[in-house]
Amino acid sequence: MGGNLKISELLERFYAGQTSAMEEQELTGRLDEASTGDKALFRGLSGMRIPDENVPVPEDLYQMIERTVDRELGRRSGRMRLIASVSAIGVAAAIAAVAFLTPLHIEEPEDTFDNPEEAYAAVVEALGLIGQNLGKGMSFAAGNIEKVVQNTTSGIEAMIVQEDSVEE
């Protein structure tokens, strides 16, 4: 990679912690190409860097992490049990409220006519009224549609006439 990268690209990779040891050595050699601020920052950051093999790692680090995770999971599971209990109580209360507020006896609808001929006559009359009102609505809609068609046609014709007069 080395010399192919611009100094700005190398610095960006360095600041993101993505450079290799070789690239950092290249950066050190090419610092004269960087701005004054970048030079100071690079020198400061590279001076603070400790090689990985020199970082002290406690021997019981794994156990320490494991204990911390177990402790945190224990806290969360206690909270989760509390939340689950409160939620279950809320759901039970809602079910009980619905059960007590809903009537137990549902009445069957009663016939409104004793004579089937009267019921038939009432149905025919209702359907006649529906058909009559539907006819009125359809004729009203058809009239409005006709007006829209006329207005659109006259508007288009006016635009065509206007366009023709502009071309002449």
N, C-alpha and C positions, 0 to 999 in steps of 0.2 A: 504494500500500500504506500508506504513511506513518502517519497518525493512527489507522488502524483497528487496528493491532497494539498489544497490551499491552506495557509496558516489559519484562516478563519474557521475552516471546516475541522481542522485538527483541534483548535481551541474549543469549538462546540462539543466535539466528542469527549474532550477532556473534562469539560464542565459537567457533562452528562454522566461521567464515570465510565465511558465506553472505550477508552484508549488502552492499548497494550503497553507493556514496558518499553518496547521498541519505539512506538509512536511518541511516548513521552520523552524518550531520549532525543528523538528528532525534533520535537517541540523545543527542548532545551537548546538545541543547536541553532534553531531558526528564530529565536526570540527577537532578534533585531528587526525582523519583518513585522512584528506585532506592535499594536499601539501601546502607549505608556501604561494605560490602565490595565490592559491585558497582561503586560509583562509583570506588573506588580502583583496582580491577582494570581497568575500562574506560579510565580515564585513563592508566594505565601501558601497557596494550596499544596504545591508539590513538597514544600518543606514540612508540612503537617502530616503528610502521608507516611504511614507505617507499613512496611511489608507485612503481608498476611502471616508469615511464619513467626513474626515477632509479637503478634497479638496474644496476650495471655488468655488461655481458655481454662476455666475451672474444670477439675476432673468430674465433678458431680453436676455439670451443666444440664445434662439430659434429665436427671432426677429433679433438678430445680424447675425446669420447664414443665415437666410432667405434673409436679405438685401444683404449680400455678394454674395450669389448665384444669386440673381436677377441681381446684378450689373455685375457679370462675364458673365452671359448668355446674358445680353444686349450688352456687348462688342463683344461677339462671334457672335451674330446675325447680328451686324453691319458689321463685317468682312465677314460673310457669304453672306450678300447682295451684298457687293462689289465684292466678288469672283464670285457670280452667274451672276452679271451684266457683268463683264469682259468676263466670259465664253460665255454668250449669244451673246455678240458682236463678239467674235471670231468665233463662229459657224455661225452667220449670214454672216460674211465676207467670210468664207470658202464656204458657199452655193452660195453666189453671184459670187465668183471667178469661181466655177465649172459651174454655169449657163452661164456666159459670155464666158468661154473658150470652151464650148461644142458647136459644130455646130448645128444650128437649123434644117437645111435641111439634112436629111440622104438620100443619093442616093441609089436607088435600084440597085442591080447588074444587069448588062446587059448580055444577052445571048451571048456566044462566037461563037456559030454556028447558021447559018440560016437554015441549012438542018439537020433534025433529024438523017438521015443515017450517015452523017459525024460525028455528036456527038457520035453516037453509036460506030462507028469505032474507034474514039479517046479513048472512055472509054475502049473498048476491048484491044486496044494497051497498055493503061496505066496499066490495070489489068494484062496483060501478062508480062509487065516489072516487076511489083510487084511480081508476082509469080516466075519469073525467079530469081530475086534477093533473094527472100525468100528461094528458093531451094538451091542457092549457100551458103547462111548463114547456112541453116540446115545441109548441107553436111560438111561444115567446122566445125560446132559444133560437129557433130557426129564423125568426125575424131579426134577432140581434146578429146572427151569423151573416145574414144577407147584408145588413148594414156594414159589417166589418169588411166583407168582400167588396162592396161598392166603394168604401172609403179607400181600401188598399189599392184597388184597380185605378181609381181616379188619381191617387197619389203617385203611383208608378207612371201613369200616363203623363202627369205633369212633369215628373222628373225627366222622362224621355224627351218631351217637347223642349224643356229647358236645356237639356244636353245638346239637342240638335241645334238650338239657336246659338249656343256658345261656339259650336264647331264652325258655324257659318261665318 
